């Protein structure tokens, strides 16, 4: 791509606050922050397999809702996703 990628590698939400959209809000804030600082290519590695460790990486659908697109499989349970902001 020619640009250095910025990675969203971890979205950790306390167990007591999961399933309430907290990670979506955090991802939205991260993308807005990146954009306000000049933008760039953002990469993430959300899970694609049920039962995998969603707590750290988020879900594919969450990243798709924010305009990221799947680029390639990554390891056994993840997919590489990208968005230019």
mmCIF file of the C-alpha atoms, coordinates in Angstrom:
data_MODEL
# 
_entry.id   MODEL 
# 
loop_
_atom_site.group_PDB 
_atom_site.id 
_atom_site.type_symbol 
_atom_site.label_atom_id 
_atom_site.label_alt_id 
_atom_site.label_comp_id 
_atom_site.label_asym_id 
_atom_site.label_entity_id 
_atom_site.label_seq_id 
_atom_site.pdbx_PDB_ins_code 
_atom_site.Cartn_x 
_atom_site.Cartn_y 
_atom_site.Cartn_z 
_atom_site.occupancy 
_atom_site.B_iso_or_equiv 
_atom_site.pdbx_formal_charge 
_atom_site.auth_seq_id 
_atom_site.auth_comp_id 
_atom_site.auth_asym_id 
_atom_site.auth_atom_id 
_atom_site.pdbx_PDB_model_num 
ATOM 1  C CA . UNK A 1 1  ? 0.000   0.000   0.000  1.00 0.00 ? 1  UNK A CA 1 
ATOM 2  C CA . UNK A 1 2  ? 2.961   2.300   0.427  1.00 0.00 ? 2  UNK A CA 1 
ATOM 3  C CA . UNK A 1 3  ? 1.808   3.700   3.776  1.00 0.00 ? 3  UNK A CA 1 
ATOM 4  C CA . UNK A 1 4  ? 2.628   2.462   7.228  1.00 0.00 ? 4  UNK A CA 1 
ATOM 5  C CA . UNK A 1 5  ? -0.453  0.848   8.720  1.00 0.00 ? 5  UNK A CA 1 
ATOM 6  C CA . UNK A 1 6  ? -1.883  1.849   12.074 1.00 0.00 ? 6  UNK A CA 1 
ATOM 7  C CA . UNK A 1 7  ? -3.220  -1.168  13.960 1.00 0.00 ? 7  UNK A CA 1 
ATOM 8  C CA . UNK A 1 8  ? -6.200  -1.522  16.256 1.00 0.00 ? 8  UNK A CA 1 
ATOM 9  C CA . UNK A 1 9  ? -4.945  -4.612  18.019 1.00 0.00 ? 9  UNK A CA 1 
ATOM 10 C CA . UNK A 1 10 ? -6.838  -4.776  21.293 1.00 0.00 ? 10 UNK A CA 1 
ATOM 11 C CA . UNK A 1 11 ? -10.311 -3.771  22.431 1.00 0.00 ? 11 UNK A CA 1 
ATOM 12 C CA . UNK A 1 12 ? -10.598 -4.936  26.007 1.00 0.00 ? 12 UNK A CA 1 
ATOM 13 C CA . UNK A 1 13 ? -13.919 -4.377  27.747 1.00 0.00 ? 13 UNK A CA 1 
ATOM 14 C CA . UNK A 1 14 ? -14.499 -5.358  31.352 1.00 0.00 ? 14 UNK A CA 1 
ATOM 15 C CA . UNK A 1 15 ? -16.744 -8.409  31.610 1.00 0.00 ? 15 UNK A CA 1 
ATOM 16 C CA . UNK A 1 16 ? -19.368 -6.407  33.529 1.00 0.00 ? 16 UNK A CA 1 
ATOM 17 C CA . UNK A 1 17 ? -19.770 -4.003  30.578 1.00 0.00 ? 17 UNK A CA 1 
ATOM 18 C CA . UNK A 1 18 ? -19.702 -6.366  27.586 1.00 0.00 ? 18 UNK A CA 1 
ATOM 19 C CA . UNK A 1 19 ? -22.593 -6.734  25.143 1.00 0.00 ? 19 UNK A CA 1 
ATOM 20 C CA . UNK A 1 20 ? -23.485 -3.042  25.586 1.00 0.00 ? 20 UNK A CA 1 
ATOM 21 C CA . UNK A 1 21 ? -21.694 -1.512  22.603 1.00 0.00 ? 21 UNK A CA 1 
ATOM 22 C CA . UNK A 1 22 ? -18.666 -0.298  24.555 1.00 0.00 ? 22 UNK A CA 1 
ATOM 23 C CA . UNK A 1 23 ? -16.156 -1.738  22.056 1.00 0.00 ? 23 UNK A CA 1 
ATOM 24 C CA . UNK A 1 24 ? -18.051 -0.122  19.152 1.00 0.00 ? 24 UNK A CA 1 
ATOM 25 C CA . UNK A 1 25 ? -17.817 3.259   20.861 1.00 0.00 ? 25 UNK A CA 1 
ATOM 26 C CA . UNK A 1 26 ? -14.093 2.724   21.537 1.00 0.00 ? 26 UNK A CA 1 
ATOM 27 C CA . UNK A 1 27 ? -13.443 1.730   17.911 1.00 0.00 ? 27 UNK A CA 1 
ATOM 28 C CA . UNK A 1 28 ? -15.374 4.745   16.656 1.00 0.00 ? 28 UNK A CA 1 
ATOM 29 C CA . UNK A 1 29 ? -13.352 7.037   18.937 1.00 0.00 ? 29 UNK A CA 1 
ATOM 30 C CA . UNK A 1 30 ? -10.063 5.460   17.791 1.00 0.00 ? 30 UNK A CA 1 
ATOM 31 C CA . UNK A 1 31 ? -10.952 5.953   14.125 1.00 0.00 ? 31 UNK A CA 1 
ATOM 32 C CA . UNK A 1 32 ? -12.004 9.568   14.742 1.00 0.00 ? 32 UNK A CA 1 
ATOM 33 C CA . UNK A 1 33 ? -8.758  10.216  16.613 1.00 0.00 ? 33 UNK A CA 1 
ATOM 34 C CA . UNK A 1 34 ? -6.700  8.761   13.773 1.00 0.00 ? 34 UNK A CA 1 
ATOM 35 C CA . UNK A 1 35 ? -8.619  10.879  11.262 1.00 0.00 ? 35 UNK A CA 1 
ATOM 36 C CA . UNK A 1 36 ? -8.150  14.054  13.328 1.00 0.00 ? 36 UNK A CA 1 
ATOM 37 C CA . UNK A 1 37 ? -4.394  13.435  13.362 1.00 0.00 ? 37 UNK A CA 1 
ATOM 38 C CA . UNK A 1 38 ? -4.080  13.166  9.595  1.00 0.00 ? 38 UNK A CA 1 
ATOM 39 C CA . UNK A 1 39 ? -5.531  9.720   8.953  1.00 0.00 ? 39 UNK A CA 1 
ATOM 40 C CA . UNK A 1 40 ? -3.927  6.724   7.368  1.00 0.00 ? 40 UNK A CA 1 
ATOM 41 C CA . UNK A 1 41 ? -4.479  3.052   6.705  1.00 0.00 ? 41 UNK A CA 1 
ATOM 42 C CA . UNK A 1 42 ? -5.954  1.263   9.721  1.00 0.00 ? 42 UNK A CA 1 
ATOM 43 C CA . UNK A 1 43 ? -5.665  -2.501  10.125 1.00 0.00 ? 43 UNK A CA 1 
ATOM 44 C CA . UNK A 1 44 ? -7.359  -4.850  12.560 1.00 0.00 ? 44 UNK A CA 1 
ATOM 45 C CA . UNK A 1 45 ? -7.522  -8.600  13.128 1.00 0.00 ? 45 UNK A CA 1 
ATOM 46 C CA . UNK A 1 46 ? -11.044 -9.416  14.385 1.00 0.00 ? 46 UNK A CA 1 
ATOM 47 C CA . UNK A 1 47 ? -12.167 -12.962 15.025 1.00 0.00 ? 47 UNK A CA 1 
ATOM 48 C CA . UNK A 1 48 ? -14.211 -14.934 12.538 1.00 0.00 ? 48 UNK A CA 1 
ATOM 49 C CA . UNK A 1 49 ? -14.723 -18.191 14.435 1.00 0.00 ? 49 UNK A CA 1 
ATOM 50 C CA . UNK A 1 50 ? -17.307 -18.682 17.133 1.00 0.00 ? 50 UNK A CA 1 
ATOM 51 C CA . UNK A 1 51 ? -15.685 -19.425 20.471 1.00 0.00 ? 51 UNK A CA 1 
ATOM 52 C CA . UNK A 1 52 ? -12.460 -17.598 19.617 1.00 0.00 ? 52 UNK A CA 1 
ATOM 53 C CA . UNK A 1 53 ? -11.158 -14.836 21.887 1.00 0.00 ? 53 UNK A CA 1 
ATOM 54 C CA . UNK A 1 54 ? -13.522 -12.007 20.896 1.00 0.00 ? 54 UNK A CA 1 
ATOM 55 C CA . UNK A 1 55 ? -12.797 -10.104 24.105 1.00 0.00 ? 55 UNK A CA 1 
ATOM 56 C CA . UNK A 1 56 ? -9.500  -8.751  22.740 1.00 0.00 ? 56 UNK A CA 1 
ATOM 57 C CA . UNK A 1 57 ? -9.902  -8.459  18.985 1.00 0.00 ? 57 UNK A CA 1 
ATOM 58 C CA . UNK A 1 58 ? -13.560 -7.601  18.399 1.00 0.00 ? 58 UNK A CA 1 
ATOM 59 C CA . UNK A 1 59 ? -15.775 -9.118  15.734 1.00 0.00 ? 59 UNK A CA 1 
ATOM 60 C CA . UNK A 1 60 ? -15.658 -8.887  11.985 1.00 0.00 ? 60 UNK A CA 1 
ATOM 61 C CA . UNK A 1 61 ? -19.162 -7.413  11.885 1.00 0.00 ? 61 UNK A CA 1 
ATOM 62 C CA . UNK A 1 62 ? -18.178 -4.618  14.278 1.00 0.00 ? 62 UNK A CA 1 
ATOM 63 C CA . UNK A 1 63 ? -15.325 -3.564  11.990 1.00 0.00 ? 63 UNK A CA 1 
ATOM 64 C CA . UNK A 1 64 ? -17.522 -3.892  8.889  1.00 0.00 ? 64 UNK A CA 1 
ATOM 65 C CA . UNK A 1 65 ? -20.036 -1.523  10.517 1.00 0.00 ? 65 UNK A CA 1 
ATOM 66 C CA . UNK A 1 66 ? -17.211 1.016   10.703 1.00 0.00 ? 66 UNK A CA 1 
ATOM 67 C CA . UNK A 1 67 ? -16.328 0.659   7.018  1.00 0.00 ? 67 UNK A CA 1 
ATOM 68 C CA . UNK A 1 68 ? -13.437 -1.804  7.250  1.00 0.00 ? 68 UNK A CA 1 
ATOM 69 C CA . UNK A 1 69 ? -13.113 -4.443  4.557  1.00 0.00 ? 69 UNK A CA 1 
ATOM 70 C CA . UNK A 1 70 ? -11.700 -7.948  4.753  1.00 0.00 ? 70 UNK A CA 1 
ATOM 71 C CA . UNK A 1 71 ? -8.348  -8.301  3.019  1.00 0.00 ? 71 UNK A CA 1 
ATOM 72 C CA . UNK A 1 72 ? -7.069  -11.778 3.901  1.00 0.00 ? 72 UNK A CA 1 
ATOM 73 C CA . UNK A 1 73 ? -7.402  -14.600 6.429  1.00 0.00 ? 73 UNK A CA 1 
ATOM 74 C CA . UNK A 1 74 ? -5.101  -14.241 9.431  1.00 0.00 ? 74 UNK A CA 1 
ATOM 75 C CA . UNK A 1 75 ? -4.140  -17.267 11.496 1.00 0.00 ? 75 UNK A CA 1 
ATOM 76 C CA . UNK A 1 76 ? -6.852  -19.802 12.379 1.00 0.00 ? 76 UNK A CA 1 
ATOM 77 C CA . UNK A 1 77 ? -9.543  -17.549 13.818 1.00 0.00 ? 77 UNK A CA 1 
ATOM 78 C CA . UNK A 1 78 ? -8.991  -14.038 12.476 1.00 0.00 ? 78 UNK A CA 1 
ATOM 79 C CA . UNK A 1 79 ? -9.221  -11.940 9.339  1.00 0.00 ? 79 UNK A CA 1 
ATOM 80 C CA . UNK A 1 80 ? -7.087  -8.957  8.344  1.00 0.00 ? 80 UNK A CA 1 
ATOM 81 C CA . UNK A 1 81 ? -9.327  -5.938  7.783  1.00 0.00 ? 81 UNK A CA 1 
ATOM 82 C CA . UNK A 1 82 ? -8.404  -2.474  6.494  1.00 0.00 ? 82 UNK A CA 1 
ATOM 83 C CA . UNK A 1 83 ? -9.833  0.992   6.210  1.00 0.00 ? 83 UNK A CA 1 
ATOM 84 C CA . UNK A 1 84 ? -8.315  4.231   5.020  1.00 0.00 ? 84 UNK A CA 1 
ATOM 85 C CA . UNK A 1 85 ? -9.307  7.202   7.174  1.00 0.00 ? 85 UNK A CA 1 
# 
